[in-house]
Amino acid sequence: MTAFAQTGGDWSFLIMIVIACVLLYLGIVKKYEPLLLVPIGMGVLLANFPGGGMGVAQATSEGYVTLPDGTKEIIWDMPLHKIAHDLGLMNFIYYMCIKTGFIPPIIFMGVGALTDFGPMLRNLRLSIFGAGAQFGIFAVLLAALAMGFTPQQAASLGIIGGADGPTAIFTTIKLAPELLGPIAIAAYSYMALVPVIIPLVVKCLCTKKELLINMKEQDKKYPNKTEIKNMRVLKILFPISVTIIVALLVPTAVSLVGMLMFGNLIKELGSMTSRLFDTASNAIMNTATIFLGLSVGATMTAEAFLNLQTIGIVVGGFLAFALSISAGICMVKIFNLFVKKKVNPLVGATGLSAVPMASRVANEIATKYDPKNHVLNYCMASNISGVIGSAVAAGVLISFLQ
């Protein structure tokens, strides 16, 4: 009756249990995004005990899954109650919430409700670095094509460079659903490791003189000529306008960007929609995060994870992540060659979608060199635009490759 009796001589599950414990250690002890790593780590742990029946049964490209009795069925022909009965709780959550593409837009709605676009609207010139940081997505896409991945798989791998878990999941569901497990794990793991990866890249590319650029002093020396007279009205009009523009230009991205902007709109309307805002930013967001973390972790079984393709995805994902950070920094360096009002390269390093973690990390780096040099609000400008940028990039890739 024990798990040991059901191993069948295959002890690879022990490796996965060690990996699960590492993820839990990073989340609990190191406090690297515990809201992400604790559910994911626990999902990995639950999925890898022989006989537990908590691992997600990945469907083939034709949609076939293997049932416990050895027979195969097309997952999309199975009603939810049959999935729950034959494949277990985690498969029920996974195929109902994740594989259908339901959870990613819901999380974007919660992110929008928690996001303040004020820093970006006050520093619109800095938002361009959020676009520059998407370079890693397309660079790794080309590299993955050269390595033999299909265009759809390469695009799903490259989107990890956007540092946005829901976007990576949404894109992979549309283009390469067979890779959803390893890509989701890689995307969320690297998002949690932002406090490690950004300082590493910054140390390699930035000089002390560049990191000492004080953005507030630059503002005093070269003040903005335009002044926003009614920020509240602008904050209400912004999500409506962005939704319309994105829906017209990249309609495949509207499910992500539209939900992001809806969440932000109910936040900015204040007391009129306070109940909706509270629900979107708390109850719904937290529930979605729990289901997402556990079910994504449960895809990380020994069979699905311990192979060369998954290792290639993990390595490629890190490369995409690092290249996105590097591209943002290099874009700032080039920008500074042509303007008097200099920009701290840390603003470019935060053109990722990991909001607000990337900005907090950049601010800690800046204050380490100069305790008075707070760059948080400036970094948030590119950080927030990176969320929109990665969602639009995903929409473009889906439009061309689906």
Disulfide bonds with the S-S distance in Angstrom:
none
